[in-house]
Amino acid sequence: MQFNEVIGQQEAVKRLLKLVEEQRVPHALMFTGPVGSGKMALAMAFASYLLGERLDGVSLVQSPAMVQNAEAMLRKWQHPDLHFSYPVIRPKGTSSDHKMVSDDFFKEWHELLAGGPYFTMDQWMTCMDAENQQALIYEAESDALNHKLNMKSSQGGYKVSLIWLPERMNLTSANKLLKLLEEPPMQTVFLLVSEEPELLLETIRSRVQRFDVRRINTDDIARALVERRGIGEDDARRISRAAAGNWLKATELLDAGSENKQFFDLFVILMRKAYGRDIRELKRWAEAVAAFGREKQRRMLAYFLQMVRENFMYNFQQEDIRYMTREEEDFASNFARFINERNVVEIAEMLQRTMRDIAQNANAKIQFFNLATDMIIYLRR
């Protein structure tokens, strides 16, 4: 994978290349930053470069034959010196004696990577056919990684350990990784890609060099939408602004059947029925969303919070502080006046309380019906 496949992030690419140029590549680098900023894409491109992928015709591998061989293997993500670690589930029926490692889902992982370097945990869980299981990096993964990395490099260059979501390591696995970081095998580079670095052991964070990745520039997202997805410039501009630096959100907004489209429809129904004081329909609405899984309910409430913010900001008639799709903006043109300084704080706090209570396993039907009926009062202020 080449750096030009990364969306935007030119400054981050320059920083990575400078590390190589000045021979300051750390033994452990942790990519952090907002969701959808391309942390994994940068890490994968950097791993490819370290293992021989050419940049402007130049490779870190000297032999032309080895360069071609490395690039052929990297196209399929099957380079013998590149080792992926990632959270996995324990499928139902798996023997308790079996120690789960990432390679148990080797096929599913490569199917995910075939779709590109921008993906979510939800997409990965779907690939694994997960239901309500929790995905973790188990103790056996650190043991397997230790074995792999202590072997000699097959190509004579770097060995790269790319760990996606290291914060999902269980405690035993984390402590064993810590030992690897303290005494790294020769010619080994660890690339950690973390969404929540604060959940990692402090001792691990102290032994890696943090590499912060910023949100993607709006113009870069718009350009990628035009060039890679073939949409018009006006729609690309709107979507890129609504995405707020998140390529994953930008691609979701392109999909008419996306989860956000469903959340938008539910938001519209809630606000219209609450304003019309239609208790019967609000009860049906509450029962429908109560049937969602709790993670989906929390994502829906987070989307509602964003829509409340956007509708409030719409009242100021300043385009540069609004981040909505065309459909969301069309609705806001008539609805925004009902979200104002008299109720915006209370509505936001109510949504946050509901998110908290749902996370604590409160009765979903009761929580959402209370939310719906309280909204009747707030919208009348």
N, C-alpha and C positions, 0 to 999 in steps of 0.2 A: 504494500500500500504506500502510495506516494503522498507527500505533504500537500500536493495540489488537490487531493481528494478531501482534505479538511476544509470545512466551510469557514471562511474568514480566518481569524486568529493569526494573521501574518506576524504580528509582534511576538506572539508566543513561539511560533516556528523559528524566528530569528534567535530568540533566547536559547532554544534547544540546540540549534546549529552552532551557536557560539560556544556552548559547553564542549561540543566535540572539537571544534577548531582550536580551542585553547587547552585541550586535553584535560578538561575539568569535569568529565562525566562522573557524577557521584555514584557510589555503589547502590544507593537506594534513593529513588525520586518518587514523591507522592503528588499526583495530580489532584487538585481540588478545585471547586468552583461550582457555580449554579447548575442546576439540572438543564440539560440540553445545550450546554456551552461547547461540547465537543471534547471533553476530557479523554474519553476512551479513544476517540478518533486520533487525537494528538499522540496518545501513548502508543497506539498501534502503528502509526506512521513513524514514530521515533524508533520503536522496536525494529521495524522493517529497515530503517536506515542503518541502524547499528549492525544489522545482520547482513547488509550488503546491497539493499535496494539503492539504485542509482538516483542521484539528484543532480540535474543539469549535466548528465553524462558521467558523473564521478561517483565512485563507490568506495567504501571503506575496505572492501575486499579487493585484492590486487589482481588475481587471475581472472581474465575475461570469462573463461569457462566456468569458474566458481561463481562469478557474478550472475551469469545466466541461470545457473543451477539454483542459486539462492532465490532469485526473483521468481522462478517457476514454482518453487516450494512455497514461497510467501503468498503467491496468488491464491493458493489453496489453504493457507494458514497451517501448513504441515511441515514447517522447518524444524529439523530435529533439535535445534538449539533455542527454540522458542517454546516456553512452557506456560500455558494458561492455567490459572487457578480461579475458581468462581463458586458462588454458593450453589448448592444442590439440595434436593429433597431426598428423603428416604421413602421410596415408593411403598405402597401398601403391599404386604406379603414378603418384603425383603427380610431375609434371615437376620436375626439379631447379632449373629456372628460376623456378618459382612460389614467391613469398615468402609464407609462411603468416601469416595474421592471424586474429584472433578471429572476424571476420565470415564467414570461410569456414565456420564452424559456427553461423551465425546461427539457422537453423531449429532445430537440435538444442538450442541454448542456451535458446531461448524455450519449447521443449517441456519442458525441465527446470524452468524458472521457473514454468511453468503448474501444476506439482505443489506449489508452495510454496517459501518461502525457506530451508527446512531440507533440506540435501542433502549428500552426501559426494563425495569425489573418485572413489570407485569407481562411484557412480551416474552421474557425468558421463562417465567412461570408457566405461560401458555405452552411454550415449546416443550416443557418437561411434563405437560399434562398434570400439573399440580392442582390440587383442590384447595384444601385449607391447610396443607402442610407448610411448615416454615422452612425456608431455604437457608442453609448454613454452610460454612466452610469448616469441615470436621477435622479432628485431630489427625486422622490418617492422611489428610492432604499435606500437612506439613512434613510428615514422615516421607511421603512419596516425593515431595519436592526436594527434600534434603538428599534423597538418593539420586535423583536426576541431576541436580546441580553439582554434585560431587564427582560426576563422571566428566571425562575430558570432552572439550568442545569438539563436535564432529567435523566442524568446518575450520577449526583453528582460530576462530575469532571470539567474539562475545558469546556468552550464554545469557538469555534474557528470561526473567521470571515476571510475567505480567499478571498481577493479582487484581481482579475486578471485585470491588466492594469488600475490602479487607475488614471493614467494621463488622462483617457478618461472621467472622471467625469465632468459634467458641473459645473459652478461656485457655484450654489446654493447647489448642492449635495456635492461638496468639502467642503464648509463651514460647512455643517451639519455633515460631517464625522469628521471634525476638532473638533467639540464640543464633539463628541463621544470619540475621542482620548484624549481630555483634561480631560474628566470625564468618564473613561472606566467602563462599568458594571462589577460587581464582577466576578472573575474567567474567565475573557474574554481575549483571545489573538488574536490580529489582525495580519494577515500575508498578506502583500501587495507584489505583484509580478509586478515589473515595468520594462518596456523596455526603457522608457524615463523619468527617475525620475526628470530631470531638468524642466519638464513641470508641475510638481506638485507645489502647493502652498508652498512657503518657510515655512510657519507656520506648514504645515503638515510634511514637511521633518524634521523640528526641533523637532517633537514630536515622531518620530519613530527611532528605532535603525537600522542603515543601515547594511545589510549583503551582502557583495560583493561576487559574484560567478565568478570564473575564467573560461576561456575556458577549455573544456574537454581535458585531455591529449590524444595525438595522439594514444598511445598504448592502452588506454582504449577504444577509438572508434574502433580501429582495432579488439580488442578482442570481443567487443559487436557485430560487424558485423559478425565475424566468429561464435560466439555462438548463436546469436539471429536470424541471417539471413542466416546462413549456406553457406557463400561464402568462396572461397579459401583465404589462407593467403596472397598471393601476391596481389590479387585484393583488399583485405581488407586494406593492407598497403597503396596502392596507393590512395584509396578512403579516408582513414583517414587523409592522408597528405593534400589532396585537400580540405577536409572539414574544415581544419584549426580550429579545436576545436568546430565545430558546428555540433551537431548530426542531426539536421534537414537537413542540407545541405548534410550530408553523406547519409541519406535515400533518398533524392532527386536524388543523383547521381546514386543510385541503380536502379532507375526507368528509363528505356530506353525512356519512353514517357514523361519524366519530362519537366518542363518549361526550365530548364537549357540546356537540350538537344536541344530544339527548339532554344534557344538563341545561342547555339554553331553553329548550322547549319546556322543561319542568319549571324553570325559573319564571318563564312567561305565564304558565298556568297558575303557579302559586300567586304571583302578583295580581293577575286579573281576577282570580276567584276571591282573593283576600279583599281586594278593593270593592268587589261586588258583594261581599259578605255572604258568599255561597257556602254555608257550613257543610252541606251534604257533599259537594264536590271537593271541598278541602279535606274532608274525611277520606274520600276515595284517593286523593292525592297522597295523603299521609300513609295510607295502607300500601300504595304502590311503591313508594320509595323505601318503606320499611322492609320490603321484600329483598332489597339489594343487600349484598354483603357489606360488612361494616367498613371495609377499606373503600369501597365504592361510595358509600354514604359520606365518608369523610372527604373524599375528592369532590363530591357534588357540593358539599357545604363550602369547601374552599373556593369552588367556582362561583357560588352565590356571593361570597364575600367580595370576590373580584368584581362581579357585576354591580354590586352595591357601590363600590368605589368608583367604577367607571361611569355609572349613571349620575353620581354626585358630581364628578368632575365635568360631565357633559354640560351641566348648567353654566359653567364658566365660559363656554363657547371658545375654548382655546384648543385647537387641534393637536398641538404638540404635547399636551398632557393627557390625551385620550388614547387608549389602546384597545380598540374594538374592531371586530369584523364588520362587514357591511350590514349583515343581518342584525347583529347586536346594535349597531348604530341606528338602524331604521326603527327598531323598537324603542331605543332611548329617546328618539326625537319626540315621542309622545309621552313616554313614561318618566323621563328623568326628573321632571318637576316634582314628582311625588317623593323623591329621595333628596332631602334638603337638610339644612343646618338644624332643624327642629327634631329630626329623627335618625339621621345617619349614624350617629354614635350608638344609639340604643339598638338599632337593627344589627350593626356590626357586632356588638357585644352579645346579642342574643344568638347570632349564628356561631360565634366562638364558644359560647356556653354549650350549645347543642353539640358541637364537635367534641368538646371535652367529655360530655356525658355519654355520647355514643362510644367514644374510645374506652370508657369505663364500664361498658356493657349495660348501659341503661336500656329500658324497654323502648325499642325504636318507634313503635306505633304511637306511644304516649308522647315521646319527644317531638316527633314530627307533627303530630296534631296540635300540640302546644305551640310549636313554632308557627304553624299556619294560622291559628286563631289569634295569637299575639300580633301577627303581621297586620291583621285587620285594624287593630288599634293604632299601630305605628304609621300606617299609610294615610291615616286620616288627620295626622298632625300637620 
